[in-house]
Amino acid sequence: MTERRRSPLAELTLVRLRLFFREPSALFWTFGFPVVLSIALGVAFRSRPPEAVRIAVEAGPGAERVLAELAPAQGGDVRAIVMDAAEARRELRTGKVVLVVAPGGVRTYRYDETRPEGRLARRLVDDLLQRAEGRVDPTAIADDHVTEPGARYIDFLVPGLVGMNLMSSSMWGIGFTIVEMRTKRLVKRMLATPMRRSDFLLSFVVMRAMFVIVEVPVVFVFARLAFDVRVAGSAALLLGLSTLGALAFAGLGLLVASRAQNTQTAGGLMNLVMMPMFICSGVFFSTSNFPDFLQPYLRILPLTALNDGLRAVTSEGAGIGNATVTFALVVLCVWGLASFAAALKMFRWR
Amino acid sequence: MKRYDAGALAVDGLDLELPRGECFGLLGPNGAGKTTTVEILEGLLDATAGDVEVLGMRWATDEHELRERLGVSLQQTHLPERLSVVEILTLFRSFFAKGKDPEDVLREVALEEKRGAWYDKLSGGQKQRLAVACALVGDPELLFLDEPTTGLDPQSRLQLWDVIETFKRGGRTVLLTTHYMEEAERLCDRVGVIDHGKLIALGSPRDLIASLGGQDVIELTLESGRPDGESVSRLASLAGVRGVRAVPNGVAIAADPLHVALPALVDHLRASGIGLERLATRHATLEDVFVSLTGRGLRD
């Protein structure tokens, strides 16, 4: 016998990798999907020149004068159209215009106060009209327009997508695989050997950690080439955080799969665990949109911690001593260890 | 040994002792409790009551040591579809501290030619041989095989029997379950017949067949169809007839010796004017043992 014998953990991990790379659809969901998603979102939220504000002017006496006073801005900041009162209301209700100017008698601005576009349009239009009618601003001002790389939506989005992808690929990949092995009685078959149970579970975790090395750079390299998203901080720290994130979610995936007897149950459980984090963990929009009393709870969710940590590194260039990064490292470690220990204890082997 | 399953006893008070080096067969129809019994012995199910001792050890205290020394093949295992034969075997080998070279085991189960083939490309017989190979790769002292040949074609069954016989020749112990009586007769030194969770017969295949009273069976198909009770009892009183039981469309007669029973039977039928559609003789099998014990066929 000449062949060198690998440890059970190495063999199990190798098997996991082989099975993964022999499954083309799994490859797509892990590597292709985040790229496709960032293209789609990058296109949807690309930086555009400011759009003209669409407003309606009610037909009647004074309408012509309003239109004339807005003429210098027409097509630039403002697009004003004259229409009768009923039509103007309808356009306002359906959001085709954000403001209606009724010139007769006391000039009236009609808009929805809860919509920021409405409030902005009211101030813009009022300024234009007042100045055209002779108002003089006491202080001269100048505008300086800047676009800061690192502050665009795409810069916010990419770390969030990386975090989300680490979560969903860890959870789906591990959860479904284990439940499938259980229904095929393969888990039971392995149990009938001297294999250590912790080796079996660890092989999934190790495999996920190895994936990070490929999965995360793919997205960042793509984002750099396509959208000029830059990483201000250290790439090694970014990978370290991502690895820890993958480990935490691998533990959660094991925990979710630890009792489930079929893939439907496992799928439901995974959605139950992941859905709140898709929404509340700052993937697509900042967690600061949620009320203050929720903030402490949101911050200790593993995906929130991971996203905050990733963003601190990519946009602020935070190092390992940074409070946000340290907090993320600790939170992810705790989630990973606790969920792995719980999964080992609860796992249904038979 | 007991096991409660959905409120009913799956296996009730089964007393078995296996000497080393024996090939023991657990026979019975589907649902008899064979798998439950074997999985309790394999430490995969807990008995609700009773004692299990394997290789002088107990599951509660010596699980790891036992696993090192047992080979197990479950009733149905789907191994990973996209792993090759040698990859699967190498994986299972890695779990055991001591064992055989996967390449040697491949040769034993005649799968060398398939060593690089993915599991989902194998035939049913090849998959089953690989499942047994996974049990053999730890070089076990005791091999558990739960219905190793169920659903296989005759050729594959013969190949698997060869594998098991090779293992037996090494002086190792085998416990197998089957509902194929010819399999038990060929492979097993002793069999236990199990029905509704109870052991209803125990002994060597030869002794069990001898217990029927005759080594030979005469099967009659009558023109009149199923015989009435009176004619059955008259048949039973003929010279050399050890037992008579009704089967669909006729009777099966246990005969010993055959050369006495057969002429007497033919004379009797001619004298009483009973028309015969078909008469055949064959050696008695374990199937006959099961039928005479339970009144049912094995696959009823």
Contacts between the chains, C-beta under 8 A, distances in Angstrom:
chain1	res1	chain2	res2	distance
A	1	B	101	4.9
A	3	B	101	7.8
A	5	B	93	7.6
A	5	B	94	6.7
A	6	B	94	6.1
A	7	B	94	6.9
A	8	B	94	4.7
A	8	B	95	5.4
A	10	B	94	7.8
A	11	B	90	6.7
A	11	B	91	5.1
A	11	B	94	3.9
A	12	B	91	7.1
A	12	B	94	7.8
A	15	B	80	7.1
A	15	B	83	6.4
A	15	B	87	6.9
A	15	B	91	5.5
A	18	B	82	7.4
A	18	B	83	6.5
A	18	B	87	6.8
A	19	B	80	5.9
A	19	B	82	5.7
A	19	B	83	6.8
A	22	B	82	4.1
A	23	B	82	7.0
A	184	B	77	7.4
A	184	B	78	3.9
A	185	B	74	6.1
A	185	B	76	6.3
A	185	B	77	5.5
A	185	B	78	7.0
A	186	B	77	6.5
A	186	B	78	6.4
A	186	B	79	6.8
A	186	B	80	7.2
A	188	B	44	6.2
A	188	B	74	6.5
A	189	B	72	7.6
A	189	B	74	5.6
A	189	B	77	4.6
A	189	B	79	7.8
A	189	B	134	7.7
A	190	B	95	7.7
A	191	B	44	6.7
A	192	B	42	5.9
A	192	B	43	7.9
A	192	B	44	6.2
A	192	B	67	7.1
A	192	B	70	7.6
A	192	B	72	4.0
A	192	B	74	7.0
A	193	B	67	6.0
A	193	B	72	7.6
A	193	B	92	6.3
A	193	B	95	4.2
A	193	B	96	6.9
A	193	B	138	7.0
A	194	B	64	5.8
A	194	B	67	4.0
A	194	B	68	4.8
A	194	B	95	5.4
A	194	B	96	5.9
A	194	B	97	7.1
A	194	B	138	7.5
A	195	B	95	4.1
A	350	B	44	6.0
A	350	B	45	7.2
